[in-house]
Amino acid sequence: MAQPASPPVAEAPAPPKKREPAPLVYARVSTDPVPTVAPGTFLDTLRMAERYQAFVEAGGWESLPADLVLKPGARNPAVPSLRHHLTLTGDLPADAPPSDRFDPPLVAAVKAFQARHGLPETGILGRQTLAALNVPASVRQRQLAASANRLMGSNFPFGDRYVIVNIPSATVEAVEKGQVARRYVAVVGSPDKATPAVETRITDINFNPTWTVPVSVVKNEIIPKMRKDAGWLARNHIRILGPGGVEVNPTAIDWKGEKAVNYTLRQDSGFDNSLGQVRIDMPNRHAVYMHDTPAKSFFAREVRFHSHGCVRVGQVKEFVGWLLEGTPGPNGPGSSWGPIEIETGIAAGDRRDIKPVKPIPVAFLYLTGYATPDGRAHFRDDIYNLDSPAPPAAAAVPDVQTTGAITPRAAPPRAVPAPAPARAPEAAPKPLASKPPAPKPLVSKPETRIPAPQPAAREPAMLPPGLVGPRA
């Protein structure tokens, strides 16, 4: 007798494929070992401003057609003007034979120009490169002169190891023995929350920091969110603290008004903390610092002016490893803070403060034009509109991200960097480099004198690094 057929066995559904996290992408940064700032930068930039003034008085350079497109080997009547410009600025050798062809030496000169302007070194005459080429010599001279004025009076203690953040470049340089050991992508303050000029020292590295929410963020961002979603604070691990640090239940606060600004809102440490997993402490009167961030997608952008005033550092753990070189590691003398030790220290989840074996000088500077000892002039966007005179505007205290360990001091009513970099409140160490002599006027003609920078009256259009003025 035939056996009845067995019912088909349903196959178990295949387990869902795990999505691999997208790899972190960082914007390209220069590999040039020459640091943005060295002991001779002030005088080098001053002399370069005088050189560019001579270009201005000689008529500068011609603008290239806005629709110019050049491929290697192509001929174009605008090429001689391009050659003249790049010869003046030292990108093309003066003995290069004249031609209307976009030949290999001219392609190399375009790459050199792009490197000096923080642009991708493609050798292709694209839109950004063309716009930078069409910036008049008078604007370039003004950038150099204004930047030299901002460096005037600086007493920065250069040593074997120091850190430079050039705000318009949105980069962090770790300088060792006169050369850039590492250069990192950074995110700096937006035009309405400008990163201030600071000279101080890095004194502590904080693993798993907390974040005390600035009052303006409570008022402008958190209160509106809580009116729509009562669970927002809990999901973001933000506690409300009253007098004496006593925790307050969010339901006890009337979110229809603005009474929440009278409380301290503090975000717990963790991967989602707004400061990320690492904060780099550098005491200063503006209460700004460098830190990690969970919003790492910003590091892939060419335009990186998005923070509340502090500086976010890409590949921050690698940077911390450099800062902690020579500092005894977690196992005491003889151990070190290598990549594994840093990851393990953070993974423990507890707040941990580590002091570098020696405080490291650090400066936040605003240089839209500067010269290096090899005779090159470098330019970046004037993103805060500090190079051109502007009518005074009401300024607010910079809105920065703070931690529970540091209470920001009252800042003077300036929202943008002062003409000279601000000094830290503590007694300044004796500089390792002698103070530069008092400079003569930057230019001889009254009309080219550069007034002290003033806060911008309006927010400028945000442009990629290397571009000045409107895009073509």
C-alpha positions in Angstrom: 0.0 0.0 0.0 1.4 3.3 -1.0 2.4 5.7 1.8 0.8 9.1 1.7 3.1 11.8 0.6 4.7 13.8 3.4 3.8 17.5 3.4 6.6 19.7 2.1 8.9 21.0 4.9 9.0 24.8 4.9 12.5 26.1 4.6 13.7 28.4 7.4 14.0 32.0 6.2 17.5 33.0 5.5 18.9 35.2 8.2 19.0 38.9 7.2 22.3 40.0 5.9 24.1 42.3 8.3 24.8 45.7 6.9 28.4 46.6 7.2 28.8 50.2 8.4 29.9 52.5 5.7 33.6 53.3 5.8 34.5 56.7 7.2 35.6 59.1 4.5 37.7 62.1 5.1 38.2 65.1 2.8 41.6 65.4 1.2 44.2 67.4 3.1 47.6 68.5 2.0 50.6 66.3 2.6 53.0 69.3 2.5 55.4 68.9 5.4 55.9 72.7 5.7 53.7 74.0 8.6 51.3 76.8 8.2 52.9 78.7 11.1 56.6 78.8 12.2 58.7 81.4 14.1 59.3 83.3 10.8 55.8 83.3 9.5 55.0 86.9 10.5 58.0 88.5 8.7 57.6 86.1 5.7 53.9 87.1 5.3 54.7 90.8 5.8 57.3 90.7 3.0 55.0 88.7 0.8 52.3 91.4 1.3 54.8 94.0 0.0 55.6 91.8 -3.0 51.9 91.4 -3.9 51.6 95.2 -3.5 54.1 95.5 -6.3 52.0 93.2 -8.4 49.0 95.5 -7.8 51.0 98.6 -8.8 52.1 96.8 -11.9 48.6 96.0 -13.0 48.2 92.6 -11.5 47.0 89.8 -13.8 44.2 89.4 -16.3 41.0 87.6 -15.5 40.5 84.4 -17.5 37.2 83.7 -19.3 34.6 82.3 -16.9 33.8 79.6 -19.4 37.4 78.6 -20.1 37.9 74.8 -20.4 41.4 73.4 -21.0 42.5 69.9 -21.6 46.2 68.9 -21.5 47.7 69.6 -24.9 44.9 72.0 -26.0 45.6 75.4 -27.4 43.7 78.5 -26.4 44.3 82.3 -26.7 43.8 82.6 -22.9 46.8 80.4 -22.2 49.4 83.2 -22.3 47.5 85.1 -19.7 47.4 82.0 -17.5 51.2 81.6 -18.0 51.8 85.2 -17.0 49.8 84.8 -13.8 51.5 81.6 -12.8 54.9 83.0 -13.6 54.3 86.1 -11.4 53.3 83.9 -8.5 56.2 81.5 -8.9 54.2 78.4 -9.9 55.6 78.4 -13.5 59.4 78.9 -13.9 60.3 82.3 -15.4 62.3 80.6 -18.2 59.4 78.4 -19.4 59.0 78.9 -23.2 56.0 81.0 -24.3 53.2 79.1 -25.8 49.4 79.1 -26.2 49.4 75.3 -25.4 48.4 73.7 -22.1 51.6 71.7 -22.0 53.0 69.5 -19.2 55.0 72.3 -17.5 51.8 74.4 -17.4 49.8 71.5 -16.0 52.4 71.1 -13.2 52.2 74.8 -12.5 48.4 74.6 -12.1 48.9 71.7 -9.6 51.3 74.0 -7.7 48.7 76.8 -7.7 46.0 74.4 -6.5 48.3 73.2 -3.6 48.8 76.8 -2.4 45.1 77.4 -2.4 44.0 74.2 -0.6 42.4 72.8 -3.8 42.6 69.2 -5.1 45.9 69.0 -7.0 44.4 67.6 -10.2 46.1 69.9 -12.8 42.7 70.4 -14.3 41.4 73.9 -14.9 38.0 73.4 -13.2 35.5 75.8 -11.9 37.1 76.2 -8.4 40.6 76.6 -9.8 39.4 79.1 -12.4 37.5 81.2 -9.7 40.7 81.2 -7.5 42.8 82.3 -10.5 40.4 85.2 -11.2 40.7 86.7 -7.7 42.4 90.1 -8.2 46.0 90.7 -7.0 44.6 93.5 -4.8 42.4 91.0 -2.9 45.4 88.6 -2.4 47.5 91.5 -1.1 44.8 92.5 1.3 44.6 88.9 2.6 48.3 88.8 3.3 48.4 92.2 4.9 45.4 91.4 7.1 46.8 88.1 8.2 50.1 89.7 9.0 48.3 92.2 11.2 46.6 89.3 13.0 49.9 87.7 13.7 51.4 91.0 15.0 52.3 90.8 18.7 51.9 87.0 18.9 54.2 85.5 21.5 53.5 81.9 20.7 56.0 79.5 22.4 57.2 77.5 19.4 59.1 74.3 20.5 59.9 70.9 19.2 56.2 69.9 19.3 53.1 72.2 18.8 49.7 72.2 17.3 48.2 74.7 14.8 44.6 75.1 13.8 44.2 77.5 10.8 40.5 78.2 11.0 40.0 79.1 7.3 41.8 75.9 6.3 39.7 73.8 8.7 42.7 71.6 9.4 44.7 70.6 12.5 48.5 70.3 12.2 50.7 68.4 14.6 54.1 69.9 14.1 57.3 68.1 15.3 60.9 69.4 14.8 59.8 72.0 12.3 57.7 69.7 10.1 54.1 68.6 10.0 54.1 65.1 11.4 50.4 64.7 10.9 47.6 66.9 9.4 43.9 66.2 10.2 40.6 67.3 8.7 38.7 69.5 11.1 35.3 71.1 11.5 35.4 74.6 12.8 32.9 77.3 13.8 30.1 78.5 11.4 30.2 82.1 10.4 27.6 83.0 13.1 29.4 81.0 15.8 33.0 81.8 14.9 35.9 79.8 16.3 38.0 82.5 18.2 41.7 83.0 18.0 43.5 81.3 20.9 47.0 80.7 22.1 47.4 78.3 25.0 48.6 74.7 25.8 46.9 71.3 25.7 46.9 70.1 29.3 44.5 67.1 29.4 42.9 64.4 27.3 39.5 63.4 28.5 38.1 59.9 27.6 34.3 59.6 27.7 33.5 63.2 28.5 30.1 64.6 29.5 28.6 67.6 27.7 26.9 70.5 29.4 24.5 72.0 27.0 24.9 75.7 26.3 22.0 77.9 27.2 21.4 79.0 23.6 21.1 75.4 22.5 18.6 74.7 25.4 16.6 77.7 24.3 16.7 77.4 20.5 16.8 73.6 20.0 15.9 71.5 23.1 12.9 73.4 24.3 11.2 73.3 20.9 12.0 69.6 20.7 10.6 68.8 24.1 7.4 70.6 23.3 6.8 68.1 20.4 8.4 65.0 22.0 8.5 64.6 25.8 10.9 61.6 25.5 13.6 63.4 23.5 15.9 64.1 26.5 15.7 60.6 27.8 16.5 59.1 24.3 19.5 61.4 24.0 20.8 60.6 27.6 20.5 64.2 28.7 19.8 64.8 32.4 18.3 67.9 34.0 20.2 69.1 37.1 18.9 71.6 39.6 20.6 73.3 42.6 23.2 71.2 44.2 23.3 68.8 41.2 20.0 67.2 42.1 18.4 65.5 39.1 15.0 66.9 38.0 12.3 64.9 36.2 11.6 66.4 32.8 7.9 66.2 33.5 8.3 68.6 36.4 9.2 71.4 33.9 6.7 73.5 32.0 8.2 73.3 28.5 5.7 75.8 27.1 7.8 78.5 28.7 11.6 78.9 28.9 12.2 77.9 32.5 14.5 75.1 31.4 17.3 77.6 30.7 17.5 78.0 34.5 18.6 74.4 34.9 21.8 72.6 33.9 21.3 70.0 31.1 24.1 67.5 30.9 24.5 64.7 28.4 26.0 61.4 29.7 29.2 60.2 28.2 29.0 57.6 25.5 29.3 57.1 21.8 26.3 59.4 21.1 27.6 62.2 23.2 27.9 65.4 21.3 31.6 65.5 22.1 32.1 62.0 20.9 34.5 59.8 22.9 37.4 62.2 23.4 37.8 65.8 24.4 41.2 67.7 24.2 41.3 70.2 27.0 43.1 73.6 26.5 42.3 76.2 29.1 41.4 79.6 27.6 39.0 82.4 28.3 36.7 81.4 25.4 36.2 77.9 26.8 36.8 76.3 23.4 38.6 73.1 22.8 39.0 70.2 20.4 37.0 67.1 20.5 35.6 64.0 18.7 32.0 63.9 17.3 29.4 61.3 16.4 28.6 63.3 13.3 31.6 62.1 11.3 30.0 62.7 7.9 31.0 66.3 8.1 34.7 65.3 7.8 34.1 64.2 4.2 32.9 67.7 3.1 35.0 70.3 1.4 33.1 73.0 3.3 33.6 72.3 7.1 32.3 75.4 8.9 29.5 73.9 11.0 30.5 73.8 14.7 29.4 76.0 17.6 32.9 77.4 18.0 34.9 74.4 19.1 37.1 72.3 16.7 36.1 68.8 15.8 39.0 66.6 14.8 38.9 63.8 12.3 40.9 60.7 13.2 41.0 62.1 16.7 42.3 58.9 18.3 45.4 59.0 16.1 45.8 62.6 17.1 45.5 61.7 20.8 48.2 59.0 20.3 50.6 61.8 19.0 49.7 64.1 21.9 50.4 61.3 24.4 53.7 60.2 23.0 56.1 59.8 25.9 53.3 59.9 28.5 53.2 56.7 30.7 50.4 54.4 29.6 47.7 52.7 31.6 50.2 50.2 33.1 52.5 52.9 34.5 56.1 53.7 33.6 57.4 51.7 30.7 54.0 51.4 29.1 52.6 53.8 26.4 49.3 55.0 24.9 49.2 53.1 21.7 46.1 52.5 19.6 45.0 49.5 21.6 45.5 51.2 24.9 43.5 54.2 23.7 40.6 52.0 22.4 40.6 50.0 25.6 40.6 53.1 27.8 37.6 54.5 26.0 35.8 51.1 25.9 35.9 50.9 29.7 33.2 53.6 29.6 34.4 55.6 32.6 35.5 59.2 32.5 39.3 59.3 32.5 41.6 62.3 32.3 45.2 61.9 31.1 47.8 64.6 31.2 50.5 64.7 28.5 54.0 64.4 29.9 54.5 68.0 28.9 51.8 70.6 28.0 51.7 71.1 24.2 51.5 74.6 22.8 48.4 75.1 20.6 47.1 78.1 18.5 43.8 78.7 16.8 44.6 81.3 14.1 42.8 83.0 11.3 45.1 83.2 8.3 43.5 83.7 4.9 46.9 84.6 3.4 50.3 83.5 4.7 53.8 82.9 3.4 56.1 79.9 4.1 59.9 80.0 4.2 60.2 78.5 0.7 58.8 81.7 -0.8 55.3 80.5 -1.5 52.1 82.4 -0.7 49.1 80.4 0.5 45.5 81.5 0.4 42.2 80.4 1.9 38.6 81.7 2.0 37.8 84.7 4.2 34.9 82.7 5.6 34.3 85.2 8.5 34.7 88.3 6.4 37.5 89.7 8.6 39.9 90.8 5.8 37.6 93.6 4.5 36.5 96.5 6.6 32.9 96.1 7.8 30.5 98.2 9.9 30.5 97.2 13.5 27.7 94.8 14.4 26.3 93.6 17.7 28.3 90.6 18.8 27.4 87.7 21.1 29.5 85.6 23.4 30.7 82.5 21.4 28.4 79.6 22.0 30.6 76.7 22.8 30.1 73.1 24.0 31.3 72.7 27.5 31.7 69.9 30.0 30.7 69.5 33.6 34.4 69.7 34.6 35.0 73.2 33.1 32.9 76.2 33.7 33.4 78.8 31.0 34.4 82.2 32.2 32.6 85.3 31.1 34.0 86.2 27.7 34.3 89.8 26.4 31.7 90.9 23.9 33.4 89.6 20.8 32.2 86.8 18.6 35.1 86.7 16.2 38.9 86.5 16.5 40.6 89.7 17.7 43.2 91.4 15.5 45.9 89.4 17.4 45.4 85.9 18.7 44.0 85.9 22.2 46.2 84.8 25.1 45.2 82.2 27.6 44.4 83.6 31.1 47.2 81.8 32.8 50.7 83.3 33.0 52.3 82.9 29.6 55.5 80.7 29.4 58.7 82.3 28.2 58.7 81.9 24.4 61.3 79.8 22.7 61.5 82.2 19.8 62.5 85.8 20.1 59.7 88.3 19.5 59.8 89.8 16.0 60.8 93.4 15.7 58.2 96.1 15.4 57.1 96.1 11.7 57.1 99.0 9.4 53.8 99.9 7.7 52.6 97.1 5.4 52.4 99.4 2.4 53.3 103.0 1.7 50.0 104.2 0.2 47.3 105.2 2.7 44.5 103.4 0.7 46.1 100.0 1.2 46.4 100.2 5.0 44.3 97.5 6.7 42.0 98.6 9.6 41.6 96.3 12.5 39.2 93.5 11.6 35.6 94.0 12.7 32.8 91.4 13.1 31.0 90.7 9.9 27.7 92.4 9.4 26.2 89.5 7.6 26.9 85.8 7.0 28.9 85.2 3.9 28.2 82.5 1.4 30.1 79.3 2.5 32.6 78.4 -0.2 35.0 75.4 -0.5 38.5 76.0 1.0 40.6 77.9 -1.6 37.8 79.9 -3.1 37.5 83.7 -2.4 34.7 85.7 -3.7 31.7 84.4 -5.7 32.0 81.2 -7.7 32.2 81.5 -11.5 
